[in-house]
């Protein structure tokens, strides 16, 4: 059956068999070697609940002039999972924020950049409309000149027919 002993230096729990209880034990955490005593060994099976310390013992332990040795705390490993969650969360918020900004930029009619583009487009449309108006005016003048030419030609033919009728009389 296994028993549990605690390293006196770093208080790490080490399980050993009962036949090795009187031999030196090497702690894998701090590297110290110690011989477990009867007070150090605990059966790994069902353990009794520790008895609460009496108020007098608590007071004596607080007022004792012996300095208590600081416990060595285990260094926590690098927090990869929380860091990964934070990075993924930031990337998500950046993606959502940039998407929202792009939608706002496309849907905002009062944006100065958009107004500048609209002014340029309006200037281009006005120039195109003016060019069309000039082309239509030129076409109208050409059509009027053609109408006048045809009218004069017809008037000349009418005059020639009148002269031919008068000459035949």
C-alpha positions in Angstrom: 0.0 0.0 0.0 1.2 3.5 -0.8 1.8 6.2 1.8 2.2 9.9 1.2 5.1 11.9 2.6 5.7 15.6 2.2 9.1 17.2 1.4 10.2 19.3 4.4 11.7 21.9 2.1 9.1 22.6 -0.6 6.1 20.7 0.9 5.5 18.6 -2.2 3.5 15.5 -1.7 5.4 12.3 -2.7 3.8 8.8 -2.6 6.0 5.9 -1.7 5.4 2.3 -0.7 5.5 1.2 2.9 8.6 -0.9 2.5 10.6 2.2 1.4 9.3 4.3 4.3 12.7 4.0 6.2 14.9 4.9 3.2 15.9 8.3 2.0 13.5 9.9 -0.5 14.6 12.3 -3.2 12.2 15.2 -4.0 11.8 15.7 -7.8 10.7 19.3 -7.4 13.3 20.9 -5.2 16.0 18.2 -5.4 16.4 17.7 -1.6 16.8 14.3 -0.1 15.2 13.4 3.3 14.3 10.4 5.4 10.6 10.3 6.1 9.7 9.9 9.7 6.5 8.3 11.2 5.0 11.8 11.6 5.6 12.5 7.9 4.0 9.4 6.5 0.3 9.4 5.9 -1.8 6.5 4.5 -3.0 7.4 1.1 -6.3 5.6 1.8 -9.1 7.3 3.6 -7.7 10.0 5.8 -9.4 11.5 8.8 -10.4 15.1 8.8 -7.8 17.2 10.5 -8.7 18.4 13.9 -9.2 22.1 14.1 -6.5 23.9 16.2 -7.6 25.2 19.5 -7.7 29.0 19.9 -4.8 28.8 22.4 -2.6 26.9 19.8 -3.5 29.4 17.1 -2.6 32.3 19.4 0.7 30.6 20.4 1.6 30.0 16.7 0.9 33.7 15.9 2.9 35.0 18.9 5.8 32.6 18.6 9.1 34.4 18.1 10.3 31.8 15.6 10.1 33.2 12.1 8.1 31.0 9.8 9.8 29.9 6.7 8.3 31.3 3.5 6.7 28.7 1.4 8.1 28.3 -2.1 5.3 29.0 -4.5 5.1 27.2 -7.8 5.8 29.5 -10.7 2.7 29.6 -12.9 3.2 28.5 -16.5 2.9 31.0 -19.3 -0.8 31.9 -19.7 -1.2 30.8 -23.3 -4.9 30.1 -23.3 -6.0 33.4 -21.7 -3.6 35.3 -24.0 -5.0 33.5 -27.0 -8.6 34.3 -25.9 -7.6 38.0 -25.6 -5.9 38.1 -29.0 -8.8 36.4 -30.7 -11.3 38.7 -28.9 -9.3 41.8 -30.0 -9.2 40.5 -33.6 -12.9 39.9 -33.5 -13.7 43.4 -32.2 -11.3 44.9 -34.8 -13.1 43.0 -37.6 -16.6 43.9 -36.3 -15.5 47.5 -35.8 -13.9 47.9 -39.2 -17.0 46.3 -40.8 -19.2 48.8 -39.0 -17.0 51.7 -40.0 -17.1 50.6 -43.6 -20.9 50.4 -43.5 -21.1 53.8 -41.9 -18.8 55.2 -44.5 -20.8 53.9 -47.3 -24.2 54.9 -45.9 -23.3 58.3 -44.5 -24.4 60.9 -47.1 -22.9 63.8 -45.1 -19.3 62.5 -45.2 -16.9 65.3 -46.5 -15.0 62.8 -48.7 -18.3 61.6 -50.2 -19.4 65.2 -50.8 -16.2 65.9 -52.6 -16.8 62.9 -54.9 -20.4 64.0 -55.4 -19.2 67.5 -56.4 -16.8 66.1 -58.9 -19.4 63.8 -60.3 -21.9 66.8 -60.5 -19.2 68.9 -62.3 -18.7 66.0 -64.8 -22.4 65.6 -65.4 -22.8 69.4 -65.9 -19.9 69.4 -68.4 -21.5 66.5 -70.3 -24.9 68.2 -70.3 -23.3 71.4 -71.6 -21.5 69.5 -74.3 -24.8 67.8 -75.3 -26.6 71.2 -75.3 -23.9 72.7 -77.6 -24.1 69.7 -79.9 -27.9 69.9 -80.0 -27.7 73.7 -80.7 -25.2 73.0 -83.5 -27.4 70.3 -84.9 -30.4 72.7 -84.8 -28.5 75.4 -86.6 -27.4 72.9 -89.2 -31.0 71.7 -89.6 -32.3 75.3 -89.9 -29.6 76.1 -92.5 -30.6 72.9 -94.4 -34.3 73.9 -94.2 -33.5 77.4 -95.5 -31.4 76.0 -98.4 -34.2 73.5 -99.3 -36.8 76.3 -99.0 -34.7 78.6 -101.3 -34.2 75.8 -103.8 -38.0 75.1 -103.9 -38.7 78.9 -104.2 -36.3 79.0 -107.2 -38.1 76.1 -108.8 -41.4 77.8 -108.2 -40.1 81.0 -109.7 -38.7 79.0 -112.8 -42.1 77.3 -113.2 -43.9 80.7 -113.1 -41.5 82.1 -115.7 -42.0 79.1 -117.9 -45.8 79.5 -117.6 -45.6 83.2 -118.3 -43.4 82.6 -121.3 -45.7 79.9 -122.7 -48.6 82.3 -122.6 
